[in-house]
Amino acid sequence: MMAMCMAWLGVSTSAAQKNNAARKILDRAAKVVGRSGGASASFTMSSAATGKVSGTIAIKGNKFNARTPQMTVWYNGKTQWTYVKKNNEVNVSTPTQAQQQMMNPYSFITMYKTGYKMSATNAGANNEVHLVAQNPNRGIPEMYITINRKTGVPSKVKMKHKGKWSTITVSNFSPKNLSDRIFTFNSKDYPTAEVIDLR
C-alpha cells in the first residue's frame, strides 16, 4: 500500500512539474504577444474544411483585426464583425472562444490559464507545448503551440475543433502601438455592404 502511495505521489509530482514548466513558457509567450501596445503578424491557416488561407493580423490584448483576400474580421473584445467580400455583407456576432481561436492564433494567451493540463517538449530551437482540456467538451479540447525558445514568439498553433485539426503558421511578428479603432468595424468604409446582425 505504501509503495502504491509513493508511486502515485511520484506521478502527481511529475505531472505538476510538467504543468508548471509548460505554464512558464506560455506565460512568457503571453507577455510577448499580449504587450499593451499591440502587435502584427502574417499567418497561414490550413485545415481540411477551409484549405489554405493566408493573411495578416493585428492584435491588442484579446482584440484582433484579421485580413485575408476573402474576408476581413474585426473583434473589439466583445463583438465580431466579419466582412465577406464576395457577398459584400458584414455578419455581426458574439463569437465563442473556439470561434475566436479559429481567427486569432494568439487567443491562446488567455485560454490556457484555466481548464487545461499542459506539458512541454523541446523541438530544435523551439518549445512545443501540448494542452489538453480538462473538460473534453470544451470548444478547443486539444492544442499544440510551438514557441521560439529565445524570443518567446509563437510560430505555430495546431488545434482540434469538432474532431478535426487546423494548423495556423505565424511569421513576421512585429510589436506595434495600435489604435483601438482598428478593432471595430466602421460602416463608412463599406457604405454598400449589407449588415446582418446574428447576435
DAFENRA-V552570 format. One record per residue. N is the residue number from 1. SS is DSSP state (H for helix, E for strand, - for the rest). D_CENTER is the distance of its C-alpha to the mean C-alpha in whole Angstrom. Layout:
N:SS:D_CENTER / N:SS:D_CENTER
//
This chain:
1:-:44 / 2:H:44 / 3:H:42 / 4:H:40 / 5:H:39 / 6:H:38 / 7:H:36 / 8:H:34 / 9:H:34 / 10:H:33 / 11:H:30 / 12:H:29 / 13:H:29 / 14:H:27 / 15:H:24 / 16:H:24 / 17:H:24 / 18:H:22 / 19:H:19 / 20:H:20 / 21:H:20 / 22:H:16 / 23:H:16 / 24:H:17 / 25:H:15 / 26:H:12 / 27:H:14 / 28:H:15 / 29:H:12 / 30:H:11 / 31:H:14 / 32:H:14 / 33:H:11 / 34:-:12 / 35:-:15 / 36:-:17 / 37:-:18 / 38:-:15 / 39:E:14 / 40:E:14 / 41:E:13 / 42:E:14 / 43:E:12 / 44:E:13 / 45:E:12 / 46:E:14 / 47:E:15 / 48:-:18 / 49:-:18 / 50:-:17 / 51:E:18 / 52:E:17 / 53:E:16 / 54:E:15 / 55:E:15 / 56:E:14 / 57:E:11 / 58:E:13 / 59:E:11 / 60:E:13 / 61:-:12 / 62:-:10 / 63:E:11 / 64:E:11 / 65:E:13 / 66:E:12 / 67:E:15 / 68:E:17 / 69:-:20 / 70:-:20 / 71:E:18 / 72:E:17 / 73:E:14 / 74:E:15 / 75:E:13 / 76:-:15 / 77:-:14 / 78:-:16 / 79:-:17 / 80:E:15 / 81:E:18 / 82:E:17 / 83:E:20 / 84:E:21 / 85:-:24 / 86:-:26 / 87:-:27 / 88:-:27 / 89:E:25 / 90:E:23 / 91:E:21 / 92:E:20 / 93:E:18 / 94:-:17 / 95:-:13 / 96:-:12 / 97:H:9 / 98:H:9 / 99:H:10 / 100:H:7 / 101:H:4 / 102:H:7 / 103:H:8 / 104:-:5 / 105:-:3 / 106:-:3 / 107:-:3 / 108:H:4 / 109:H:7 / 110:H:9 / 111:H:8 / 112:-:10 / 113:-:13 / 114:-:14 / 115:-:15 / 116:E:14 / 117:E:17 / 118:E:16 / 119:E:18 / 120:E:17 / 121:E:20 / 122:E:21 / 123:E:20 / 124:-:22 / 125:-:21 / 126:E:18 / 127:E:17 / 128:E:15 / 129:E:13 / 130:E:14 / 131:E:12 / 132:E:15 / 133:E:15 / 134:-:18 / 135:-:18 / 136:-:18 / 137:-:18 / 138:-:15 / 139:-:12 / 140:-:10 / 141:-:13 / 142:E:12 / 143:E:10 / 144:E:11 / 145:E:9 / 146:E:12 / 147:E:13 / 148:E:16 / 149:-:18 / 150:-:20 / 151:-:18 / 152:-:15 / 153:-:13 / 154:E:10 / 155:E:11 / 156:E:10 / 157:E:7 / 158:E:9 / 159:E:9 / 160:E:12 / 161:E:13 / 162:-:16 / 163:-:18 / 164:E:16 / 165:E:14 / 166:E:11 / 167:E:11 / 168:E:9 / 169:E:11 / 170:E:11 / 171:E:14 / 172:E:16 / 173:E:14 / 174:E:16 / 175:E:17 / 176:-:19 / 177:-:20 / 178:-:19 / 179:-:21 / 180:H:19 / 181:H:21 / 182:H:19 / 183:H:16 / 184:-:19 / 185:-:21 / 186:-:24 / 187:H:27 / 188:H:29 / 189:H:27 / 190:H:27 / 191:-:31 / 192:-:32 / 193:-:28 / 194:E:29 / 195:E:26 / 196:E:26 / 197:E:25 / 198:-:23 / 199:-:22
//
